[in-house]
Amino acid sequence: MEKLRNFIDGNYQEPLTKEYLENFEPATGKVYCMIPNSGTEDVELAVQSAEKAYPIWSKMSNDERSKILVRLSEGIEARMDEFVQAESRDNGKPLSLAAHVDIPRAVSNFQFFATAILHYASESHNMEGVGINYTLRKPFGIVGCISPWNLPLYLFSWKIAPALAAGNCVIAKPSEVTPYTAYLLGQVAKDAGMPDGVLNILHGEGSTVGDAIVKHPKIKAISFTGGTKTGEYIARTAAPMFKKLSLELGGKNPNIIFADCDWKEMMSTTLLSSFANQGQICLCGSRIFVQREVYDKFKEEFVAKVEKTVVSYPADPKAKLGAVVSKSHMEKVLSYVKIAEEDGGIILTGGKQVKLDAPYENGYYLRPTVIEGLSFDCRANQEEIFGPVVTITPFDTEEEVLMMANSTDFGLSATLWTSNIKRAHRMANEIQAGIIWINAWLVRDLRTPFGGVKSSGVGREGGWEALRFFTEPKNVFVKY
Ligand code: NAP
């Protein structure tokens, strides 16, 4: 069976621990490769190689770094099919999703930051007759990037690209559940001419190798995307070491539908915002609020469409939903369906595992699920399920839906469907979230700030925000 290796100092290496973990294919439920179960000693080795590489990388001109990152993005593009197959196999997502979203967006992330760094400027502040301040923005040195399993290469590259573009050396850890495309990335970086030790990719468990990255005194900043609980742990651990932190955490996003919306567009987009990637996108709108006068119409149409949604193995061109990422995650999602039922919820459709024919009979497939009849403050409406499960709830007034939308601890994104422009702006201003889409979902402009409020995170990614995160400002004053 294939054994993945860590990418340290420009070479693929066995973990110093000599230990490996099983990696499961969600579509079949079978182990298909082994990944390093790296430990503190592997992190130490990666830090030593990054320390050696830092003077070379940070002193390189922006232009040279940019060229290497452009070549890296082209390298992924050239191996598009291999990356798409790997992402789909590792995660369980339909091939079509990996081909149209995950890998092209990873390519764009590298392209974007490769060129953004050429336009990145720092400030100067003139003091009339006194002197002038100019602000330098310097890379940190070594930074840690830790990413989750739902959009593996896409979110991995969203961190690594700005960190590298700004001149840092990186110690990165993909999720142990979806390591494969990060594994492939090492070779692409080498082929692109990235100096050895600039990008180090370690595999293994969050609680060991992830923890060692967070705790290493020479790693000065941590960019983390994942669950709120893990984020809280990382904040608690890293704060006393005065590390800079960017935490992109969970969501429980409202999707608010007014009667005056463009119905057709709302309906097709709501199917996506509910169930794309098996509902495993932090931005999915898992709480759907519908104005009462169109609630029954919505329910009937939406449920009928959900029932027609094809759940199948990832390579099936008809598959709209593939497998969820792991057995334990499937069980977690099903446990929330049970909790919702116990709280008085009515399962309008779904709520069950799907058994496919061999060789997929042990894969982790779930029917997309729609639940109604729940109070806004029950567990299924307050806690992140992160699977193909949505609740639908009627509302009467703007005030009522705002109260329900803002009632959770989370505040990542929100979607609003209305043709009333005044209401759209008014509500966008009132909803507690870092990202608001009006009559749209998942439209991304890489220049815009990305991140959440409340328990959905601290800090922003994207555009200048990311380059600011990965640099330290240093102000210099010169007297006239
Ligand atoms: P997770 O369990 O928090 O893990 C995220 C990453 O952190 C993984 O690489 C994980 O490694 C690692 N990790 C776990 N414990 C750690 C520790 N003690 N120290 C350092 N690293 C540690 O999250 P997940 O289940 O992979 O991802 C799903 C969550 O991510 C959801 O809550 C979702 O909303 C959130 N998410 C947020 C955004 C956003 O932009 N806000 C985007 C996507 C996903 P292992 O895999 O080895 O445990």
Residues whose N, C-alpha, C, O or C-beta is under 5 A from the ligand:
A	BS01	NAP	I146 S147 P148 W149 K173 P174 S175 E176 V177 G204 E205 G206 S207 G210 D211 T225 G226 G227 T228 T230 E248 L249 G250 G251 C282 S456
